[in-house]
């Protein structure tokens, strides 16, 4: 299937359009709010809350007998919020560390949820069929009303984030300073965590509890490679999440029997890998080029310093010296000839004889500047 056909289906095919819109909403909300979890080093919080939401879904169904997405999402949100409060209480009142508390609550709540699902599946009526889609997600089953519900909840979460923008920034980077300014940091922590819970539960039907943590962590991790500022990071994280959602929906529609949720996670993982390699600030490729350029610059500066130190032993600073002496002085003996050629191209050294080299006037001045800077940094 070519790109034009995919775009045509995206615009006019009801099922694909609905799935793509729902996935985009999921990516935007989880990407924006997941940035705070990543910055606060709480990446596992998304994993714990998504697994803890499972018993809330089951209990909501047992109490109401309804499979309406808003009812099940509300149950998931309550369960995830309770699990988060328990984790925070354990860390605050005991010596148990944060990651240990996360693992405990994740396991207990998820196990409880699986037990409830098993009980529901054994009921004589057939209305419980399909609840297990919250385990791994079933994006293809999204309806227009589901997308509207996700969009409304996501809009509330994003709007709240914007209202508390300054407070959440303090909470993420310097909560102690925020407390000295009089902000209720513990309350703000609960509010931010509640918003992350909302972001998680809106995506459970799309990617499931098992994979939802990736949608919280991955877009923000990719965006962090590109910027050091909170605003651009949140914007990029939301954009990466939306791109992964739409890409996953398009790929799953074009390949037979390819599940949408895992495909979305694979797409966002690909974005993370590309960001790790190609981001200008922290990308491995650009870091390799910078390191190589810096090593080359240091070799050239070292060669100038060697020539200048030899020149100081003579009355004439432009006195020529054999390349064999320079090789003995250089740690990088194999790169001496190449460094001399580059310095000659820059007009800093000149060849006197076939094997003798001397500094030019510009080279002498440049070498003095290098030594002066080195002395200044040493002090």
PyMOL commands that set and color helices and strands:
alter all, ss='L'
color gray80, all
select helices_A, chain A and resi 3-12+14-39+43-64+69-93+98-121+133-136+139-141+144-163+165-173+175-180+185-202+204-224+230-254+260-278+284-311+323-329+333-345+361-378
alter helices_A, ss='H'
color red, helices_A
select strands_A, chain A and resi 321-322+349-351+356-359
alter strands_A, ss='S'
color yellow, strands_A
deselect
rebuild
show_as cartoon
